[in-house]
Amino acid sequence: MNTGQALYAPPVAGVPSPTAPPVFDNVPGYEGTVIGGGGFLPPPAPLYPSPPPETEPSQPDWSIPSITEDTAREAFRKYVDSKCCYSSGPVDDGVITSMEAFNTYRYRLETFTEFRSTEWANKPYDGQPVNAYTQQPPGPWDIQVQPPTMFKDNTEDVQVPYTSSVKGCHTCFATGKCQCSECTGSGHKACWVCSGSGVRAGDESCTRCNGTGRESCSECHGQGTIECETCKGKKQLLVYINLKVEWKNNVEDFAVQQTGGFDSANLGSVTGKKLFEDTKYMVYPVLGFPDPNVSQASERLVREHQSKFSQTSRIHQQRQTIELIPITKVSYKWKGGSHLYFVYGNEFKVSADDYPATCCCILM
């Protein structure tokens, strides 16, 4: 018997055994990679050599952006207007006593990676060409897949060439039909009008079911079977190795904690003044930044990313940026009390945890 021929020619009609789609572990180049539905595929050698150390470009402007009292007050007003339970008294009558700006640097490292895995897949057989063993399939990393825009997550499934074969559907025993779950295969259900008794109030015969207590199942139209969801009634499946390609932008931030008491967790929702950007296949840590915390974070994260992701994925590109997030601490007095709020980010967002004029709203 020619087993190779049987893998790429449609089988003789018959009823197969009720097993899952066949898992062949002898496809050339894929031995051991698809057993259990998901094989780990180590990436090939890097596409490009690692870059040499570099000196940073000329020093940019590290000055702290300042805001005016009018800007601070207008941001405060918009914040209060967005709160249904906040009175505008502190905005209208509060007196600003001081404004203090803080250097808050955010370092961000992005590593754009490609991860590949394989698994056996199937779909209804509709006459597609089958070609398992006609020639050796290309290796998982030899298959050309167009990457998406850099630093954008995406996923793509690719049918590996020369791995497809035809098998009888394992779900319906190659019949194209499965038992209807609505009526458990009987083709009938209890009449919903008489609840299966055959009579209505007053011992009258039920006109809906003619006194039988049963009616035809609407799901299967009285047949007791429905079209198989797996093969869509085709009886056969095209079985093949599926290559799953996942592109992911792995992002990590580090914020220098010079915020004057402001909760730095809020910084994730705002942008800042971009001081530095570097995009390469593999970036080198930032050198000579005025705040040594930023340089130390850059060195640590670059080392961790290149070590962690190069073991499981192909690194396509890295990008590192440094932003100066403007944070202004505004102190003001209202009704004899001292209070404060923060204005932060290019968006002039406001944080005011101790707002002194709140009330309780009752929603009806």
N, C-alpha and C positions, 0 to 999 in steps of 0.2 A: 504494500500500500504506500502511495506517495503522500506522505504527510504534508510536505511542502505545498503540493498542488491543492490539498484540501483546505489549506488556510486562505487561499486567495480565489477559490472558485465557489460560487453559491452552492450550498449543500443540497443533497437530494432531500426532497420533502419527507418529513417524518416528525415524530414527536420526541423532542429532546428531554433529557432529565431536568428536573427543576433546580438548576444550580445557578449561581451568580454568573455574570459575564466571565468568560475564561480569562485567566491571568497567566499569560505565557511569560516565562522568565528567561527565554533564550533568544530574544530578539537581538541581533548583533549590535553591539554598542550600548545596549540598555540592560544588560544582565544585572539583576539585583537592584535596579533603580525604580521599579514600579510595583514591586510586591507590596500589598497592603494599601495601595492607593496613595502614592505620594513619595517620590524618590528624591533624596538630596543630591544635588548636582554641584560639586565644588567648582568654583569659577576658574577659568584659565588664567594664565599669567597676565599681569597688568598690560593694558593696551599701550601705555606710555611709561617712560621711566619717571621715577620720582624727581621732583625739581630740586635744584640745589638751594642752600640757604640764600636769602636775599636781604638786602637792607631795605628798610621802609622808604616810601617816597618822602618828599619834603614835608615838613611839619604843616598840617592843616591848622585852621583856626580853632583853638580849643575854648574860646570864650563862651561864657554862659549866656544864653539868650535871656533877655529880661523882658518883662511885661509891664505895662502901665497899670495904674490904679483903675482906670476906666475899663481896661481889658479884664482885670481881675473881678471887678464888680459886675460886668456884663456876663461873664462866665458863671458867676455866683447866681445871678438872677435866672439864667436859663436852667440851671440845676434846680433851683427852688420851684420854678414854674412847672417842672416835670414831676413834682411830688404833690399828690393830691392832699396830703395832710400837713403840708408846710405853709406856715404863714409867711408873708413877704416882709414882715416887720424888720428882721435883721438886715435884709437887703436895702430897704428904704431908709431906715434910720440908723443902721450900724455905722460906726466910724472906724475906718482902717487906721491902725496905729503903727503897723510895720509890715514890710514885705521882705522875705529872705529867699534867695535862689540857691539851689543845691546842684552840684555836679553829680549826676547819676548816669554812669556809662553802662550801656548794654552791649555785651559782646555776643554775637550769634554765629554759630557754625552750622552750615547745611552740607550734608553729604548725600548726593543723589546716587542711588544704587539700583542695580538690576539683579533680581533673584529669580532663578529658574528651578522648576520642579516638574516631575512627570507623574502621570497616573493613567490607568486604563479608563477609557470613556466609551460610550456607545450612543448611537442615535438610530432612529428607524432607517432600515435599509430601503432605499428608493431607487435602486439601480446604479448607485455610484460605483465608479471603478474600485476594484480591490487589488492590492498589490503587495501584500505581505510576502517577504522572501524573494520578490522578483529582483531586488538588488538591495545592497546594504543601506539602511537609512542613515541620514546625516547625524552626526553627534548633536547632543542637546545644545551645545554652545556654538555649533556650526550653522544652525538654522538662522537665516537672516530675518530679524524682526526690527521694524522701524521704531526707534525710540520716540517717545512723546517729547513735548517741550521740556527743556531742562528744568528741574526742580518742581515738576508737576507729577503728582501720584497718578498711576494708571495701571491697568491690568489687561492682559491680552491672552487669549487661548489660541493655540496653533496646533493643528493636526500634524503629527510627525509623518512625513512622507515614508512610504514603503512599510507601513505597520498595520494597514487595515485588512480586516478579514470579515467574513459574513458568518453569523451564527444564529441559530434559532432563538427566539425571545425566551428568556428564562422566567419572565413573569407570568406569561400566559401559556406556557408549554407550546409555543409556536402556533397557537390557534388564532391569535389576533383578538381574542375576547377574554374578559375576566368576569367572575361572578359579580353581580350587582350587590353592592353593600347595603343599598337602601331597602331591598326586599329579601336579602340573603339568598338570591337566586331563584326564588319561587315565581317571580313575575307579578305577584299580587301583594297588596297591603290591606290592612284593616281599613274599612270605609271610615273616613273622617267624620261623616255625618252621624252615623249610628254607632260609631266606635266598635264596629265589628259584630254588633248584635243582630243586624238584619231588620230591626224594627225601630220605629221612631216613637215619640210620645203618643200614648193612646193605643199602643199595640198595632199601629199602622205599619204596613210593610214599607221599608225604606226605598224610596224611589231612586235614590242615587245609585245604589248597588243592586236594585231589584230583589232585595231581601236576602242576598247572598252573604252580606257582611264583608265582602271583599271587593276591591276595585283594582284595576290594572295599575301597575307601578309606573308612575310618570317618568322616573329616571331612566328606566330601560325599555319603556313602552311595552311592558308585558313579556319581554323576551327572557328575562332572568340574567342576561349578560349585557355588559357594556364594552365599548372599545377599549382595548388595552392602552393604558397611558404610556407605557414604556415604549412600545413599538408602533403606537398609533394605528393599530390594526394591520400592520404590514407583515406580521408574523416573524420577521427576521430583523436582526440588528447588524449595523455596521460597527464593528469593534476595532478600536485603534488606540494608540498611545497619544495622549493629549499633553502638550507642553504648555505649562502655565508660566507666563512671564509677568513678574510684578516689579514695577518701578516705584520707588518710594523716596521721598525727600525726608531724610532723617535730620531733625532740627533740635539743637540744644542752645539754650540761652544762659548767660551769666550776667547778673546785674550787680554792680558795685553798690554796697549798702551805705550810701551817703544820701539819705532821704529825709533827715530831720524829723523822724517819727512817722513818716508816711509808709503805708503798707505797700511794699514793692510788688505784691501779688497783683495789684491793679495795673501794673505797667504792661501786661500782656495785651491790653486792648488799645494801646496807643502807639503812635510812631514818634520818632525823634529827629533830631538833626543828624544826618548821616555824615560821619567824619571820615570813614575809611571803608573801602570795599575792595575785595581781592577775590577773583574767580579764576581757578585753574583746575586741571585734572586732579592734582593733589597740592593743596596749599601748604605753605610753611608757616609756623607760628609767628604771630605778630611780635616784632622786636622794638624795644625802645619807646613803648607807649608811656606817657607821663604818669599814669596810675599803674604801678607794678601789678596790682591785682588783675588787671585786664591781660597783661602779658602772660602771667602765670596761668590764668584760665585758658587762654589761647593755646599755650603749650600743652596743657593737660588734655583738653578736648580734641585737639588735632591728633595727638598720639593715640587716644582712646578710640576715636573714630576709625583711623586707618588700621588699627590692630583688629578691632571688632568686626568691621564690615568687610574687610578684604578676605576674611576666612570663609564667608558664606555667600558673598555677592560680588558682582563686578562694580567697582566704583567708576562712575562716568565723569563726575565733576564735583568739585567742592567750592563753596563760597563762604567767605567770612566777612562780617561787617561789624562796625562799631558805630553806635549811635549815642548822641548826648540827649538824654531825655530831660526836657525842661520841667522842673518841679519848683513851684513857688509856694512858700508857706506864708499865708496871709493871716495876720492877727488883727482882730477888731473888737470894739466894745459896743455893747448894746444893753440898755437898761442897767447900767452899772456893772455888768458882768463882762469878763474877758473870754473870748472865744477864738477859734481859728478854723481855717479850712485850707485845702491844698488845691492848686490849679496845676494840672500836669499834662504833658504831651503836646504835640502840635495841634491836637484837637481841642485844647483848653478844657479838658474834662475836670470835674470838681469832685472832691471827696470831703465830706463834712460829717463826721461821725457824731459830733456833739452839737448838732444844730439845736438851738435853744427855743425854737417856736414851732412845736409839733402839736397835733391834736389827733384824736381818734375818730376815724370815719366809720360809719355804720352803713354797710351795703345792704340794700333791701332787694 
